[in-house]
Amino acid sequence: MQVLKKKVCERMCVCAVFDSEQGTAHFAAVHKVFGASNASKLLLRIPAHRRLDAVVTLCYEALSRVRDPVYGCVSHIFSLQQQVIHFFLLSHLNYYIIFHFLFHFLDFFMHN
């Protein structure tokens, strides 16, 4: 892996952002999922000032695909959507409970 990394980085410096211990693990995931050549070709087509964003995105998707080969990051997005729906319903349920309590509370005092 190190040899491949050095070979790619000597040829094209778009992989220079992977120069750290964490970067090496990220590069390994990107290489496994997309292939180093494909990733470097993709990064070369992106303007230099946007490349870091693209690398972060590639790494996130690659690491997600290593964890979940079928869904990748979509499983994480789905999980977040489910949490949003859960909290939305929970907040509406709380609102309903409070409204219902206040309605009966006021009704009790109005009739007594």
C-alpha positions in Angstrom: 0.0 0.0 0.0 2.8 2.4 0.9 4.5 1.7 -2.4 1.3 2.3 -4.3 0.7 5.5 -2.4 4.2 6.8 -3.2 3.9 5.8 -6.8 0.6 7.6 -7.2 1.8 10.6 -5.3 5.1 10.8 -7.3 3.1 10.8 -10.5 0.3 13.1 -9.3 0.4 15.2 -6.2 -3.4 15.2 -5.8 -2.9 12.4 -3.2 -0.7 14.6 -1.1 -3.7 15.3 1.3 -3.4 11.6 2.4 0.0 12.3 4.0 -0.7 11.4 7.6 -1.5 8.2 9.6 -5.2 8.8 9.4 -4.7 9.8 5.7 -3.1 6.5 5.0 -6.1 4.6 6.3 -8.4 6.9 4.3 -6.3 6.3 1.2 -6.5 2.6 1.7 -10.3 2.7 1.8 -10.5 5.0 -1.2 -8.1 2.7 -3.1 -10.1 -0.4 -2.1 -13.5 1.1 -3.1 -12.7 3.3 -6.1 -9.1 2.4 -7.1 -6.2 4.9 -6.7 -6.1 5.6 -10.4 -9.8 6.4 -10.7 -9.7 8.6 -7.6 -6.7 10.5 -8.8 -8.3 11.0 -12.3 -11.4 12.3 -10.6 -9.5 14.6 -8.3 -7.5 16.0 -11.3 -10.8 17.1 -12.9 -11.8 19.1 -9.9 -10.5 22.7 -9.5 -7.7 22.8 -6.9 -9.6 25.0 -4.5 -12.4 22.4 -4.3 -10.2 19.3 -4.1 -10.1 19.0 -0.3 -13.9 18.9 -0.2 -13.9 16.2 -2.8 -11.2 14.2 -0.9 -13.3 14.4 2.3 -16.4 13.2 0.4 -14.5 10.4 -1.3 -13.0 9.3 2.1 -16.4 9.4 3.8 -18.1 7.4 1.1 -15.2 4.9 0.9 -15.1 4.3 4.6 -18.9 4.0 4.6 -18.7 1.4 1.8 -16.0 -0.6 3.7 -18.4 -0.7 6.7 -21.5 -1.3 4.6 -20.7 -2.5 1.1 -24.4 -2.4 -0.1 -25.6 0.9 1.1 -22.5 2.9 2.0 -23.3 6.3 3.4 -27.0 6.0 2.4 -27.5 3.8 5.5 -26.2 6.6 7.7 -28.4 9.2 5.9 -31.4 6.9 6.4 -30.6 6.5 10.1 -30.4 10.3 10.4 -33.7 10.7 8.6 -35.3 8.2 11.0 -34.0 10.1 14.0 -35.4 13.4 12.5 -38.8 11.7 12.0 -38.7 10.2 15.5 -37.9 13.6 17.1 -40.5 15.4 15.0 -43.2 12.9 16.0 -42.0 13.1 19.6 -42.2 16.9 19.7 -45.7 16.7 18.2 -46.8 14.1 20.7 -45.4 16.3 23.5 -47.3 19.3 22.1 -50.5 17.2 22.0 -50.1 16.0 25.5 -49.5 19.6 26.8 -52.4 21.0 24.8 -54.7 18.2 26.0 -53.6 18.7 29.6 -54.1 22.4 29.4 -57.5 22.0 27.7 -58.8 19.7 30.5 -57.2 21.8 33.2 -58.9 25.0 31.9 -62.2 23.1 31.4 -62.0 21.8 34.9 -61.6 25.4 36.4 -64.2 26.9 34.0 -66.9 24.4 35.2 -66.0 24.4 38.9 
